[in-house]
């Protein structure tokens, strides 16, 4: 089984489980999401004719806002069996560029069919732009692995919404007022 085939086996179950908690969430595979916007011309002071550069995502979790509008909330890169140093660096950089365009976006990596191996050290060393990392022992997640993934995604969707509110409503009188931020390190 290759990575794309594996992703297709899990996205509908993922969407079903996520929609039990938030019926506005959608899960797609292979969606091309912009990571850069280049301005080709200006009309006076106004940019016109933007050109969007896009990366294909393995798994995109988005939230429907109504009127055919939606926001990307979580992207998950999918790998099977192992991950190289090059993979870790490449996907971490991809995460960073997507977050430049969507600063509220959360980004993770899921590795399937890892057998008894833990997450590799190279992923911690070179995956600094990932918000989460998780692995499954086989292609089919055990119940505890799946439950952990769904719980993490739900938490990341909430974090995405909070970041969006903080970033884009910073001048609103009705915004949340925060006096601290702590990014915890949770390991299993």
C-alpha positions as CSV (number, residue, x, y, z in Angstrom):
1,X,0.0,0.0,0.0
2,X,1.4,3.5,-0.9
3,X,0.8,6.7,1.1
4,X,-2.1,8.0,-1.1
5,X,-3.9,4.7,-0.8
6,X,-3.4,4.6,2.9
7,X,-4.7,8.2,3.3
8,X,-7.9,7.3,1.3
9,X,-8.5,4.4,3.8
10,X,-8.7,6.8,6.8
11,X,-10.2,10.1,5.7
12,X,-13.9,9.1,5.8
13,X,-13.6,7.6,9.2
14,X,-11.7,10.7,10.4
15,X,-14.4,13.0,9.1
16,X,-17.1,10.9,10.6
17,X,-15.4,10.9,14.0
18,X,-14.6,14.7,13.9
19,X,-18.2,15.6,12.8
20,X,-19.6,13.9,15.9
21,X,-18.1,16.8,17.8
22,X,-18.2,19.6,15.2
23,X,-20.5,19.1,12.2
24,X,-18.7,21.9,10.3
25,X,-15.5,20.0,9.8
26,X,-14.6,18.4,6.5
27,X,-11.6,16.2,5.6
28,X,-10.1,16.1,2.1
29,X,-7.1,14.4,0.6
30,X,-4.9,15.8,-2.1
31,X,-6.2,19.4,-1.8
32,X,-3.8,22.1,-3.2
33,X,-3.6,24.9,-0.6
34,X,-1.7,28.2,-1.3
35,X,1.6,28.7,0.5
36,X,2.6,31.9,-1.3
37,X,1.0,34.8,-3.2
38,X,3.0,36.8,-5.8
39,X,1.8,40.1,-6.9
40,X,2.3,40.5,-10.7
41,X,1.0,44.1,-11.1
42,X,-0.2,47.1,-9.3
43,X,-3.0,49.6,-10.1
44,X,-1.8,52.7,-8.4
45,X,-1.2,51.5,-4.8
46,X,-3.4,48.5,-5.1
47,X,-2.0,45.1,-6.0
48,X,-3.8,43.2,-8.8
49,X,-3.3,39.9,-10.5
50,X,-2.0,37.8,-7.6
51,X,-0.6,34.5,-8.5
52,X,-0.9,31.8,-5.9
53,X,1.7,29.1,-5.4
54,X,0.2,25.9,-4.0
55,X,1.4,22.7,-2.3
56,X,-0.7,19.5,-2.4
57,X,-1.7,18.4,1.1
58,X,-2.1,14.8,2.2
59,X,-5.0,15.5,4.6
60,X,-6.7,18.9,5.0
61,X,-9.2,19.4,7.7
62,X,-11.3,22.5,7.1
63,X,-14.2,24.2,8.8
64,X,-17.3,25.4,6.9
65,X,-18.3,28.9,7.7
66,X,-21.4,29.1,5.5
67,X,-22.1,30.8,2.1
68,X,-19.5,28.4,0.5
69,X,-16.8,29.9,2.7
70,X,-14.4,27.8,4.7
71,X,-11.1,28.0,6.5
72,X,-8.3,25.5,6.6
73,X,-7.7,24.4,10.2
74,X,-5.3,21.4,10.2
75,X,-3.0,19.9,7.7
76,X,-1.6,16.4,8.2
77,X,1.3,15.1,6.2
78,X,1.2,11.3,5.9
79,X,4.2,9.0,5.6
80,X,4.4,5.2,5.9
81,X,7.0,3.0,7.4
82,X,9.7,5.5,8.1
83,X,10.8,9.1,7.6
84,X,14.1,10.4,6.5
85,X,15.9,13.6,7.7
86,X,15.2,15.1,4.2
87,X,11.4,14.3,4.7
88,X,11.4,15.9,8.2
89,X,13.2,19.1,6.9
90,X,11.0,19.3,3.8
91,X,7.7,18.9,5.5
92,X,8.6,21.2,8.3
93,X,9.5,23.9,5.8
94,X,6.2,23.2,4.0
95,X,4.4,23.8,7.3
96,X,6.2,27.1,7.8
97,X,5.3,28.3,4.3
98,X,1.6,27.3,4.6
99,X,1.5,29.2,8.0
100,X,2.9,32.3,6.3
101,X,-0.4,32.5,4.3
102,X,-2.7,31.0,6.9
103,X,-1.1,32.1,10.3
104,X,-3.8,30.3,12.3
105,X,-3.2,26.9,10.6
106,X,-2.1,23.9,12.6
107,X,0.2,21.3,11.1
108,X,1.1,17.8,11.9
109,X,2.6,14.5,10.6
110,X,1.1,11.0,10.8
111,X,3.3,8.0,10.1
112,X,1.6,4.7,9.5
113,X,3.0,1.1,9.7
114,X,5.8,2.0,12.1
115,X,5.7,-1.4,13.8
116,X,7.2,-1.2,17.3
117,X,9.4,1.9,16.5
118,X,8.8,5.2,18.2
119,X,8.7,8.6,16.5
120,X,12.3,9.0,15.2
121,X,14.6,11.5,16.8
122,X,15.3,13.2,13.4
123,X,11.6,14.2,13.4
124,X,12.0,16.0,16.7
125,X,15.3,17.6,15.6
126,X,14.2,18.8,12.2
127,X,10.4,19.1,12.5
128,X,10.2,22.3,14.5
129,X,7.3,23.7,12.6
130,X,5.0,20.7,13.4
131,X,2.4,21.3,16.0
132,X,1.9,17.5,16.5
133,X,3.4,14.2,15.5
134,X,1.8,10.8,15.8
135,X,2.5,7.3,14.5
136,X,0.5,4.1,14.1
137,X,2.0,0.6,14.5
138,X,0.2,-0.7,11.4
139,X,-1.8,0.8,8.6
140,X,-5.0,0.3,10.7
141,X,-4.8,2.3,13.9
142,X,-5.4,0.5,17.2
143,X,-8.3,2.1,19.1
144,X,-6.0,4.0,21.5
145,X,-3.9,5.4,18.5
146,X,-7.0,6.5,16.7
147,X,-8.6,8.0,19.7
148,X,-5.3,10.0,20.4
149,X,-5.3,11.2,16.8
150,X,-8.9,12.4,16.9
151,X,-8.4,14.1,20.3
152,X,-5.2,15.9,19.0
153,X,-7.1,17.1,15.9
154,X,-10.0,18.4,17.9
155,X,-7.5,20.3,20.1
156,X,-5.7,21.7,17.0
157,X,-9.0,22.9,15.5
158,X,-9.7,24.7,18.7
159,X,-6.2,26.2,18.8
160,X,-6.6,27.3,15.1
161,X,-9.9,29.1,16.0
162,X,-8.3,30.8,19.0
163,X,-5.2,31.9,17.0
164,X,-7.5,33.3,14.3
165,X,-9.4,35.3,16.8
166,X,-6.2,36.6,18.5
167,X,-4.5,37.5,15.2
168,X,-7.4,39.0,13.3
169,X,-9.6,40.6,16.1
170,X,-6.8,42.2,18.0
171,X,-8.4,45.6,17.9
172,X,-11.9,44.5,18.7
173,X,-13.3,45.4,22.1
174,X,-15.0,42.0,22.2
175,X,-11.7,40.0,21.7
176,X,-10.4,37.6,24.3
177,X,-7.8,39.1,26.6
178,X,-4.8,36.8,27.3
179,X,-1.9,37.5,29.6
180,X,0.0,34.3,29.0
181,X,0.8,31.5,26.5
182,X,2.3,28.2,27.2
183,X,3.0,25.6,24.5
184,X,3.0,22.3,26.4
185,X,4.9,19.2,25.4
186,X,2.7,16.2,25.7
187,X,4.3,12.8,25.0
188,X,2.9,9.3,24.9
